[in-house]
Each structure stands twice: as C-alpha cells, then as structure tokens.
C-alpha cells in the first residue's frame, strides 16, 4: 500500500475518533441537564376563586352588548347625557336556590368585570329602542359599581329572535318575583322578607 493510500485510510479513522469524542461529550452534557432539579423559590397555594353565583341557577344566558345612558367623564356636572358602550359579554338571569330571588347580571368578557347587576324588579318596563327590533331599554338600580345607582340600560342582541326570548324570560322572572314578594309580605313576623320588599319598593324604574 502506498503512502498516499495509508493517509487516505487514516483520515476517516481520525475523523471517526473526533466524532465519537464529540458524541460522548454531548451525551454527557444531556445527562447533566436531564438530572438537574430546580426547586421553586416560592410555592403558591391553590386558591379557590368564588364568583358569588355558586348558589344560583341560570334561567337565561346569551351574549349581548350593553350601553348606558348618562354623563361621560368629560360631561360630569354639565347635565349633558348620551349613550355609551359599557361592554360586551354574557347577560344572565340568575335565580337563588334558597330565597328564590332573581337578578340580572352581566360580566365583561375576558376580564369578567361586572358591568350590570340588579334585581328583577316587577315594575321594570322593557321598552323598544327606537329604530331597532333587537334591543331593549329599561331603568333600574344597578349595583355593578359597588353601590346602588339609578341607571338607564340598553341591551343589544344579535337578532330580534334572541331579543324576543330575553323579553319573554324577563317578564316570566318578573311574575315570579311579584308572587314571591306578595307571599313574603303576607307572612307575619318575616322581618327579612319585609326588608327585602322595602328595598325593592324604593327602586325607581321610571325615567
């Protein structure tokens, strides 16, 4: 075998040795990475988040867009009022399993912020929004901001059929609330019932 042929055969062997060393080094590195254990600096406890709706059942639920009529931040104190969007999300009619009272609640989608929260007062009147057959306007005392505030709402649905179903369910809920309050008023010594009825009687639903 010539000298050139010997060199030709030695070169691949040298390369194989280098590759073998490289592979062994990579393998060792991978093993070191795979066996490393990192303990968390802070261990977080799982916290149960409650929405306050656990004791209620949904009688109606649908996605809609909510508007309110009032002063904007720039118009505060001027008396100038206009419609402005409050948010889009699921509007629901919830009935409490224990005391049977019904309320309307709506949360802003994604953030889940409460944007409407009021009792279904039997005296609330749903009115058609001018020029639209898929929205309703009404006035109620809202508790979305943490305190009662007389608010004019406009709720717009995807179509007139959904708007019709909302009204039908809302009116049925009002009938249930009317019967419930009448029954509580008739009970003697029902202090809690009297307080609830008195609170509802103070709600102003006319513009």
C-alpha positions as CSV (number, residue, x, y, z in Angstrom):
1,X,0.0,0.0,0.0
2,X,1.4,3.4,-1.0
3,X,1.9,6.2,1.5
4,X,-0.9,8.2,-0.1
5,X,-3.3,5.2,0.4
6,X,-2.3,4.9,4.0
7,X,-3.0,8.5,4.6
8,X,-6.4,8.2,3.0
9,X,-7.4,5.3,5.3
10,X,-6.1,7.1,8.4
11,X,-8.0,10.3,7.8
12,X,-11.5,8.7,8.2
13,X,-10.4,6.9,11.3
14,X,-9.2,10.2,12.9
15,X,-12.4,11.9,12.0
16,X,-14.4,9.0,13.5
17,X,-12.4,9.3,16.7
18,X,-13.2,13.0,16.8
19,X,-16.9,12.4,16.2
20,X,-17.0,9.7,18.8
21,X,-15.5,12.1,21.4
22,X,-17.9,14.8,20.4
23,X,-20.9,12.5,20.7
24,X,-19.8,11.3,24.1
25,X,-19.4,14.9,25.2
26,X,-22.9,15.8,24.0
27,X,-24.3,12.8,25.7
28,X,-22.7,13.6,29.0
29,X,-24.0,17.2,28.7
30,X,-27.5,16.0,28.0
31,X,-27.3,13.7,31.0
32,X,-26.2,16.5,33.2
33,X,-29.1,18.7,32.0
34,X,-31.7,15.9,32.4
35,X,-30.7,15.2,36.0
36,X,-30.7,18.8,37.2
37,X,-33.5,19.6,39.7
38,X,-34.6,23.2,40.4
39,X,-36.8,23.8,43.4
40,X,-39.3,26.7,43.2
41,X,-38.3,29.8,45.1
42,X,-41.9,30.4,46.2
43,X,-44.5,27.7,46.4
44,X,-48.0,29.1,45.6
45,X,-51.1,27.6,47.2
46,X,-54.1,26.8,45.1
47,X,-56.8,29.3,45.9
48,X,-60.5,28.7,45.2
49,X,-62.0,31.6,43.4
50,X,-65.7,32.3,44.1
51,X,-67.9,34.4,41.8
52,X,-70.7,34.8,44.3
53,X,-73.0,32.9,41.9
54,X,-72.5,29.4,43.4
55,X,-75.9,29.3,45.0
56,X,-77.8,30.5,41.9
57,X,-79.1,28.8,38.7
58,X,-79.1,30.4,35.3
59,X,-82.6,30.9,33.8
60,X,-81.3,32.7,30.7
61,X,-77.8,33.3,29.3
62,X,-76.8,34.9,26.0
63,X,-74.1,37.1,24.6
64,X,-75.0,40.8,24.1
65,X,-73.7,44.3,24.1
66,X,-74.6,46.7,26.9
67,X,-75.0,50.5,26.7
68,X,-75.8,53.0,29.5
69,X,-77.3,56.5,29.2
70,X,-75.6,59.2,31.2
71,X,-72.9,61.7,31.6
72,X,-69.4,60.9,30.3
73,X,-66.3,61.8,32.4
74,X,-65.9,65.0,30.3
75,X,-69.5,66.0,30.8
76,X,-69.8,65.4,34.6
77,X,-71.8,68.3,36.1
78,X,-73.0,69.7,32.8
79,X,-76.2,67.7,32.6
80,X,-75.3,66.5,29.1
81,X,-76.1,62.9,28.7
82,X,-75.5,60.4,25.9
83,X,-75.4,56.7,25.1
84,X,-72.0,55.0,25.7
85,X,-70.9,51.4,25.5
86,X,-70.3,49.7,28.8
87,X,-69.2,46.3,27.5
88,X,-69.9,43.0,25.7
89,X,-70.4,39.7,27.4
90,X,-72.9,37.2,28.8
91,X,-76.1,38.6,30.2
92,X,-77.7,36.2,32.6
93,X,-80.9,35.9,34.7
94,X,-80.0,34.1,37.9
95,X,-82.4,32.6,40.5
96,X,-81.2,31.9,44.0
97,X,-81.8,28.3,45.1
98,X,-82.6,29.2,48.7
99,X,-84.6,32.5,48.8
100,X,-85.7,32.3,45.1
101,X,-85.0,35.9,44.3
102,X,-83.9,36.7,40.7
103,X,-81.4,39.2,39.4
104,X,-79.8,40.2,36.2
105,X,-76.0,40.1,36.0
106,X,-73.6,40.7,33.1
107,X,-69.9,40.4,33.0
108,X,-67.4,41.9,30.5
109,X,-66.0,39.0,28.5
110,X,-62.3,38.2,29.1
111,X,-61.9,40.5,32.2
112,X,-65.1,39.1,33.8
113,X,-65.8,42.5,35.4
114,X,-69.4,43.0,36.5
115,X,-71.0,45.7,34.2
116,X,-74.6,45.2,35.2
117,X,-76.1,43.7,38.4
118,X,-79.6,44.5,39.6
119,X,-82.7,42.7,41.0
120,X,-85.5,41.9,38.6
121,X,-88.0,44.4,39.9
122,X,-91.6,43.6,38.9
123,X,-92.1,47.2,37.9
124,X,-89.3,47.5,35.4
125,X,-90.6,48.2,31.9
126,X,-88.7,46.9,28.9
127,X,-89.1,49.4,26.1
128,X,-88.2,49.1,22.4
129,X,-85.1,51.0,21.4
130,X,-86.0,53.5,18.6
131,X,-85.3,52.1,15.2
132,X,-84.2,48.6,16.4
133,X,-86.0,45.4,16.9
134,X,-83.1,43.6,18.6
135,X,-82.6,45.8,21.7
136,X,-84.4,46.7,24.8
137,X,-84.2,49.8,27.1
138,X,-85.0,49.9,30.8
139,X,-84.2,51.7,34.0
140,X,-83.1,50.0,37.3
141,X,-81.0,50.5,40.3
142,X,-77.7,49.0,39.4
143,X,-75.1,47.6,41.9
144,X,-72.2,46.9,39.4
145,X,-70.0,49.6,40.8
146,X,-70.5,48.6,44.5
147,X,-73.3,51.0,45.3
148,X,-76.9,51.5,44.1
149,X,-77.1,53.9,41.2
150,X,-80.2,54.6,39.1
151,X,-79.1,53.6,35.6
152,X,-80.7,53.6,32.1
153,X,-79.6,50.4,30.2
154,X,-79.8,49.4,26.6
155,X,-79.1,45.8,25.7
156,X,-78.5,44.9,22.0
157,X,-78.7,41.3,20.9
158,X,-77.6,39.5,17.7
159,X,-81.1,39.4,16.2
160,X,-84.7,40.0,17.0
161,X,-85.4,36.4,17.9
162,X,-82.9,36.4,20.7
163,X,-84.2,39.8,21.9
164,X,-87.7,38.3,22.0
165,X,-86.6,35.3,24.1
166,X,-84.9,37.7,26.5
167,X,-88.0,39.7,27.0
168,X,-90.2,36.6,27.4
169,X,-87.9,35.2,30.1
170,X,-87.5,38.6,31.8
171,X,-91.3,39.0,32.0
172,X,-91.6,35.5,33.5
173,X,-89.0,36.3,36.1
174,X,-90.9,39.5,37.0
175,X,-94.0,37.4,37.5
176,X,-92.1,35.0,39.8
177,X,-90.6,37.9,41.8
178,X,-94.1,39.6,42.1
179,X,-95.6,36.4,43.6
180,X,-92.6,35.9,45.8
181,X,-92.7,39.4,47.3
182,X,-96.5,39.2,47.7
183,X,-96.1,35.9,49.7
184,X,-93.3,37.4,51.9
185,X,-95.5,40.5,52.6
186,X,-98.3,38.2,53.7
187,X,-96.2,36.4,56.3
188,X,-96.3,37.7,59.8
189,X,-93.1,38.3,61.6
190,X,-91.0,37.9,58.4
191,X,-88.5,40.7,59.1
192,X,-86.1,39.6,56.5
193,X,-88.8,39.4,53.9
194,X,-90.1,42.9,54.9
195,X,-86.6,44.4,54.5
196,X,-86.2,42.8,51.0
197,X,-89.6,44.1,49.9
198,X,-88.9,47.6,51.3
199,X,-85.6,47.7,49.4
200,X,-87.4,46.8,46.2
201,X,-90.2,49.3,46.8
202,X,-87.5,52.1,46.8
203,X,-86.2,51.2,43.4
204,X,-87.2,53.8,40.8
205,X,-87.6,52.4,37.4
206,X,-89.2,55.3,35.5
207,X,-87.1,57.9,33.7
